[in-house]
Amino acid sequence: MSEIKVYPIEEILKLLPHRYPFLLIDRLEVEVAGEKGVGIKNVTMNEEFFQGHFPNNPVMPGVLQIEAMAQTAGAIVTAKDEDYANKKVGVLFMSVDGVKFRKPVKPGDQLRMHVEKIKERRNIYVFKGQCTVDGQVVSEAEFSAMIINQ
């Protein structure tokens, strides 16, 4: 059994080019670098998107849940490279399939993005992802992305 490597926010900022307000991972737990891990997003009422989605019923947009899965995937792939702090990596969406939204994500929830690589060919990756809150699936998708060095 392999040990899970935990990346705090300071290390995530080295793994990904995203910054506030679009960085959607607060913590990363990598089970197998380049293959599998979990991103964690602590959803708070202070999120900018809650101002308009929706003022009296705040719900995290589903597209941001998918983006959080993609960021998790990019960070997992980047974490495979020991020299990641000296590289700028970009993750470009290519396709999203089989998307399902099952439950709303609200302020106070901890969103856990479970992501696993299912295929890789050169710099094109296919991932399977699920977002959970309190152990229940709230969204899921299969997506492909191109990982590029910028």
N, C-alpha and C positions, 0 to 999 in steps of 0.2 A: 504494500500500500504506500502510495507516495504522499509526501507531506504537502499541505496546502501552503502556498506562499501568499502572504497578505501584502498588498500595496496600499499605503495610505494616500491621501490626496496629494501630498507633495511628490510622490512617485508617479501618480497618475498624470500629473501635469507634465512629466518628462516623457510619458508614454504616448500621449495624445496632443494634437495641436488645438483642441477645443478649449475655450475659455468661457467664463461667465458672460452672459447668462445661458450659454448653450452647452456647457459641460454638464452631462447628466449622470455622472458617476462620482460618488463620494468615497468609495472604497472598492477594492478589487481583490477577489480571492481566486488565485489561479491554481487549479488542480493539476493540469498538465500544460506547461507553457506551449503556446501555439495551437492548442487543441481544445481545452475545456476550462471553464471557470464561471465565476459568479460576480457580477457587478452589483453594487448596492447603492441605491438612491434614497436618501431620507427626504420624503416629500413634505414640504412645509407650506404654510399659508403665504409665506413671503415670496413664493415663486411668481415671476412676472406674468406667466400665462393665466393664472387664476383671476387676474383683473378682468379679463374678458371671456373666460371660459369656466364657469359662468358666474357672474357676480353674486347671485344668491344661492348657487349650488355648485361650488367649486369641484371640477373634475379634471384630472390630468388628461390632456389630449392623447388619443391613441397613437397618433403619428409620433409623438414624443416618446412613447413607450418603445416603439419600434426603433427610433433613433437611439435610445438608451441601450437597446440590445446590440445595435450596430457599433456603438462606441465601445461596449464591452468586448465585442468580437475583435475590434481593432486593437484594443489594449492587450488582449490575450495573445494575439499574433505578434505584436511588437515586443511583448515581454519575453518571447523566445530568444531574442537577440540580446546578448549580454551587454552590448554597447549601445543600448537604446537611448540613453541620455544624450548621446552625441548625434542622433539622427532625427530628422523631421519626417514623420510618417503621415500619410493621408489615407483615409478610407473613403472610397467612392462607391456609393450604392449602384448596383447594376439591375437588380430585380428583387421584388418582394412577392412571395407566394404564400398561399394558405393562411392568410391573416385571420385571426379570430380574436374578438374582444369579448370577454366573458363577464367581467365585473368592473365597476368604476373604481378608479384610484383617486383617493381623497387626501386632503391635508392630514398629516399625522401618520400616514401609511409609510411603511418601509418597503420599497419596491426592490425586489431581488430579480436580476436578469440572469437566468441560467442559459449559457450559450455553449454550444459544442460545434466544432468543425466537423462537417460530414464529407467534404471533398475539397481537394486543393489541386490546382494545375497552374504551375508557374506562380504568377501573382494574383490569380483569381481564386477566391475562396467561396465555398457554400457553407452556410451555417444554419443550425436549427436553434431557435431560441424560445424561451418561455419566461414571462414575467409572473412573479408570484407575490402575494401579500399574505402574510400569516399562513404560509403553506398552501394557499389556494391559487390556482392559475387564474390570472386576470387577463392575460393576452398571450398570443403565441404567433410565430411566423417562421418561415424558412426564407432566407435571403442570401443573395450573392453580392459580393463586393470585390473591388479591385484595391489591393493594398499597394500604395506607391511611396517611394522615397522622394521627398520634395527637395 
